[in-house]
Amino acid sequence: MTSDFEPYQERPQPSSGDWRREIVWGPREVIIGLALGAVALLLIPTIAIVVAAILGIDASETKQGEQVALVASLPFELMLLVIALALTVGSRGAKLRALGFRRLPLNLFWVTPAIVVGAFMAVEVYAVIADAIGGSNLLPKSNLNEDILNQTSFIVLAGVLALVLAPLVEETFFRGFLFGGLTRRFSLFTAALISGFLFSLAHGQPTTLIPFTLVGMLFAAGYAYTGSIWTTVSAHFIFNLISFIATLANR
């Protein structure tokens, strides 16, 4: 005799790997986004000239030019955010969840500190090898010069950029948008490698290409594992916070 009632089975919970199902954009939007990002990058000198004129700064001088570049990076970060949102939420009707803005499960909170430790290890290993091969010429340089670090207003601005805008904007653009879109065509490893390399290029220093590519790949791996962009936003924040405090302590 058979029963009309089947035993109750608990509905399986969605895994962190399900995050890719919500991505409705691909390499085409990624290429458009990179082109628009390049245009935004080319606009920085123009923005810097305008900023210098407003502040009465001689941008031709190296030290003051770096101050202007710091100020000009603010609209550039905002442009990257607008580009990512426009090509996903705007043109494709994606939800913010598709960019990774979903709750991070409590049992995966350990991923964030693991990424931070891995990122610093990657940077330190590179620094040791680079120093042994080519000395200080291969080591990344800080974007904060003494003039910036001696002025409270510029320190505050640098803090806002490093601790607020960079973690939120760069993770949305490079991990949520670029990495996410690339996974529609490539494997997770290839997508992480490409987005990590582009992430390193955006920092504008040849000496950061290798270490920041590795850091970007670690961030992508953390995002892929948890399915939440908050994993890498928080890791990016902690990484920049430690670096920022170290820079201030050594001025």
C-alpha positions as a printed NumPy array, in Angstrom:
array([[  0.   ,   0.   ,   0.   ],
       [  1.336,   3.404,  -0.958],
       [  0.627,   6.708,   0.738],
       [ -0.632,   9.79 ,  -1.025],
       [  1.646,  11.848,   1.171],
       [  5.38 ,  12.077,   0.573],
       [  7.764,  12.579,   3.493],
       [  8.618,  16.21 ,   4.164],
       [ 11.906,  17.303,   2.633],
       [ 13.6  ,  20.51 ,   3.661],
       [ 13.94 ,  22.908,   0.757],
       [ 17.647,  23.355,  -0.071],
       [ 19.007,  26.778,   0.644],
       [ 20.601,  28.653,  -2.255],
       [ 24.361,  28.284,  -2.283],
       [ 26.849,  31.132,  -2.671],
       [ 27.507,  29.893,  -6.201],
       [ 24.005,  30.932,  -7.28 ],
       [ 25.08 ,  34.574,  -7.521],
       [ 26.032,  34.155, -11.2  ],
       [ 22.457,  33.289, -12.173],
       [ 21.399,  36.889, -11.617],
       [ 24.023,  38.419, -13.917],
       [ 22.316,  39.689, -17.081],
       [ 25.295,  41.43 , -18.682],
       [ 28.427,  40.008, -20.252],
       [ 31.712,  40.781, -22.053],
       [ 29.985,  43.283, -24.36 ],
       [ 28.992,  45.514, -21.451],
       [ 32.394,  44.944, -19.85 ],
       [ 34.168,  46.23 , -22.978],
       [ 31.865,  49.259, -23.12 ],
       [ 32.484,  49.894, -19.435],
       [ 36.253,  49.722, -19.889],
       [ 36.064,  52.131, -22.826],
       [ 34.005,  54.582, -20.784],
       [ 36.395,  54.145, -17.864],
       [ 39.329,  54.954, -20.154],
       [ 37.525,  58.11 , -21.297],
       [ 36.943,  59.067, -17.678],
       [ 40.639,  58.463, -16.969],
       [ 41.618,  60.718, -19.877],
       [ 39.369,  63.425, -18.462],
       [ 41.322,  63.541, -15.208],
       [ 43.991,  65.986, -16.547],
       [ 41.2  ,  68.335, -17.637],
       [ 39.486,  67.971, -14.277],
       [ 42.842,  68.54 , -12.562],
       [ 43.38 ,  71.787, -14.491],
       [ 39.941,  73.026, -13.459],
       [ 40.539,  72.014,  -9.84 ],
       [ 43.939,  73.71 ,  -9.851],
       [ 42.405,  76.917, -11.22 ],
       [ 39.722,  76.874,  -8.518],
       [ 42.222,  76.211,  -5.728],
       [ 44.829,  78.574,  -7.156],
       [ 47.427,  75.797,  -7.326],
       [ 50.269,  75.601,  -9.817],
       [ 49.7  ,  72.067, -11.138],
       [ 53.003,  72.203, -13.04 ],
       [ 54.875,  71.763,  -9.76 ],
       [ 55.251,  68.092,  -8.856],
       [ 54.145,  68.319,  -5.234],
       [ 51.16 ,  70.54 ,  -5.911],
       [ 50.316,  68.473,  -8.976],
       [ 49.965,  65.41 ,  -6.749],
       [ 47.558,  67.321,  -4.549],
       [ 45.471,  68.22 ,  -7.583],
       [ 45.547,  64.6  ,  -8.782],
       [ 44.248,  63.504,  -5.385],
       [ 41.301,  65.899,  -5.663],
       [ 40.658,  64.926,  -9.298],
       [ 40.479,  61.234,  -8.371],
       [ 37.239,  61.913,  -6.488],
       [ 35.075,  62.47 ,  -9.614],
       [ 36.893,  59.604, -11.356],
       [ 35.816,  57.174,  -8.644],
       [ 32.247,  58.437,  -8.93 ],
       [ 32.378,  57.998, -12.721],
       [ 33.338,  54.342, -12.307],
       [ 30.338,  53.796, -10.043],
       [ 28.002,  55.495, -12.508],
       [ 29.386,  53.394, -15.383],
       [ 28.877,  50.123, -13.493],
       [ 25.319,  51.005, -12.49 ],
       [ 24.388,  52.396, -15.915],
       [ 25.481,  49.253, -17.783],
       [ 23.806,  46.84 , -15.383],
       [ 20.897,  48.33 , -13.454],
       [ 20.254,  51.006, -16.067],
       [ 20.555,  49.372, -19.484],
       [ 20.015,  45.715, -18.534],
       [ 17.471,  46.079, -15.744],
       [ 19.644,  44.153, -13.305],
       [ 19.03 ,  44.297,  -9.596],
       [ 21.695,  45.482,  -7.189],
       [ 21.843,  41.881,  -5.968],
       [ 23.36 ,  40.954,  -9.313],
       [ 26.311,  43.225,  -8.506],
       [ 26.788,  41.368,  -5.244],
       [ 24.795,  43.589,  -2.912],
       [ 23.311,  40.764,  -0.902],
       [ 23.647,  39.802,   2.748],
       [ 26.83 ,  38.019,   3.756],
       [ 25.938,  34.799,   5.637],
       [ 27.19 ,  34.769,   9.214],
       [ 29.073,  31.514,   8.695],
       [ 31.156,  33.151,   5.945],
       [ 32.374,  36.206,   7.859],
       [ 35.763,  34.531,   8.252],
       [ 36.419,  34.991,   4.528],
       [ 37.039,  38.738,   4.906],
       [ 39.995,  38.507,   7.34 ],
       [ 41.354,  35.59 ,   5.32 ],
       [ 41.393,  37.777,   2.192],
       [ 43.121,  40.611,   4.069],
       [ 45.848,  38.286,   5.372],
       [ 46.3  ,  36.78 ,   1.922],
       [ 46.487,  40.222,   0.298],
       [ 49.209,  41.431,   2.659],
       [ 51.116,  38.192,   2.22 ],
       [ 50.995,  38.604,  -1.567],
       [ 52.263,  42.184,  -1.325],
       [ 55.011,  41.294,   1.141],
       [ 56.231,  38.287,  -0.848],
       [ 56.36 ,  40.441,  -3.973],
       [ 58.232,  43.166,  -2.061],
       [ 60.864,  40.704,  -0.824],
       [ 61.411,  39.229,  -4.293],
       [ 61.365,  42.637,  -6.017],
       [ 63.84 ,  44.076,  -3.52 ],
       [ 66.165,  41.132,  -4.032],
       [ 66.009,  41.458,  -7.832],
       [ 65.889,  45.161,  -8.557],
       [ 65.848,  47.068,  -5.301],
       [ 63.486,  49.95 ,  -4.56 ],
       [ 62.808,  50.624,  -8.247],
       [ 60.411,  47.68 ,  -8.353],
       [ 58.586,  48.528,  -5.136],
       [ 55.2  ,  50.322,  -5.166],
       [ 55.289,  53.959,  -4.1  ],
       [ 52.766,  55.731,  -1.89 ],
       [ 50.553,  58.283,  -3.618],
       [ 50.654,  60.47 ,  -0.514],
       [ 53.639,  62.839,  -0.451],
       [ 54.817,  64.862,   2.544],
       [ 52.883,  67.98 ,   1.522],
       [ 49.64 ,  66.012,   1.457],
       [ 50.378,  64.327,   4.782],
       [ 51.167,  67.674,   6.421],
       [ 47.805,  69.225,   5.562],
       [ 44.761,  68.111,   7.504],
       [ 42.323,  68.817,   4.684],
       [ 44.241,  66.607,   2.245],
       [ 44.629,  63.859,   4.857],
       [ 40.849,  63.859,   5.357],
       [ 40.278,  63.754,   1.596],
       [ 42.785,  60.914,   1.2  ],
       [ 41.034,  59.071,   4.028],
       [ 37.627,  59.459,   2.382],
       [ 38.99 ,  58.193,  -0.921],
       [ 40.905,  55.264,   0.568],
       [ 38.418,  54.161,   3.215],
       [ 35.015,  55.   ,   1.732],
       [ 35.022,  55.506,  -2.026],
       [ 37.733,  53.048,  -3.066],
       [ 36.307,  50.006,  -1.228],
       [ 32.726,  50.626,  -2.36 ],
       [ 33.318,  51.934,  -5.893],
       [ 36.245,  49.744,  -6.938],
       [ 34.652,  46.557,  -5.625],
       [ 31.399,  47.392,  -7.396],
       [ 33.211,  48.131, -10.667],
       [ 36.009,  45.552, -10.723],
       [ 34.412,  42.657,  -8.842],
       [ 30.657,  43.132,  -9.172],
       [ 30.625,  44.5  , -12.725],
       [ 33.838,  43.402, -14.5  ],
       [ 34.469,  40.065, -12.803],
       [ 30.772,  39.228, -12.763],
       [ 30.305,  40.039, -16.447],
       [ 33.425,  38.125, -17.472],
       [ 32.187,  34.948, -15.76 ],
       [ 29.435,  34.799, -18.385],
       [ 32.123,  33.959, -20.951],
       [ 35.217,  32.787, -19.071],
       [ 36.078,  30.48 , -16.196],
       [ 36.231,  31.912, -12.681],
       [ 40.035,  31.8  , -12.737],
       [ 40.328,  33.588, -16.084],
       [ 37.734,  36.177, -15.092],
       [ 39.584,  36.764, -11.81 ],
       [ 42.917,  37.11 , -13.634],
       [ 41.582,  39.603, -16.192],
       [ 39.667,  41.71 , -13.669],
       [ 42.616,  41.57 , -11.253],
       [ 44.996,  42.794, -13.936],
       [ 42.641,  45.638, -14.87 ],
       [ 42.344,  46.482, -11.173],
       [ 46.132,  46.783, -10.937],
       [ 46.286,  48.926, -14.091],
       [ 43.82 ,  51.381, -12.569],
       [ 46.33 ,  52.186,  -9.82 ],
       [ 48.631,  53.76 , -12.391],
       [ 51.941,  52.311, -11.218],
       [ 53.892,  49.678, -13.159],
       [ 55.262,  48.418,  -9.842],
       [ 51.764,  47.46 ,  -8.658],
       [ 50.893,  45.312, -11.676],
       [ 51.972,  41.999, -10.169],
       [ 51.037,  42.437,  -6.488],
       [ 47.703,  44.169,  -7.123],
       [ 46.768,  41.647,  -9.807],
       [ 47.204,  38.97 ,  -7.138],
       [ 45.236,  41.045,  -4.63 ],
       [ 42.47 ,  41.572,  -7.177],
       [ 42.323,  37.829,  -7.835],
       [ 42.045,  37.149,  -4.098],
       [ 39.193,  39.637,  -3.846],
       [ 37.464,  37.979,  -6.811],
       [ 37.883,  34.561,  -5.191],
       [ 36.333,  35.874,  -1.965],
       [ 33.408,  37.328,  -3.868],
       [ 32.899,  34.127,  -5.851],
       [ 33.005,  32.011,  -2.691],
       [ 30.535,  34.063,  -0.65 ],
       [ 28.403,  35.592,  -3.415],
       [ 28.413,  38.892,  -1.535],
       [ 30.301,  42.027,  -2.561],
       [ 30.337,  43.071,   1.106],
       [ 33.023,  40.426,   1.62 ],
       [ 35.47 ,  42.307,  -0.581],
       [ 34.247,  45.8  ,   0.295],
       [ 35.078,  45.1  ,   3.938],
       [ 38.378,  43.394,   3.012],
       [ 39.32 ,  46.342,   0.79 ],
       [ 38.445,  48.733,   3.627],
       [ 40.554,  46.869,   6.183],
       [ 43.477,  46.543,   3.753],
       [ 43.408,  50.282,   2.98 ],
       [ 42.881,  51.207,   6.632],
       [ 45.974,  49.324,   7.763],
       [ 48.006,  50.778,   4.876],
       [ 46.701,  54.294,   5.552],
       [ 47.523,  54.124,   9.258],
       [ 51.006,  52.777,   8.472],
       [ 51.597,  55.635,   6.042],
       [ 50.536,  58.235,   8.601],
       [ 52.664,  56.607,  11.296],
       [ 55.764,  56.727,   9.082],
       [ 55.427,  60.323,   7.865]])
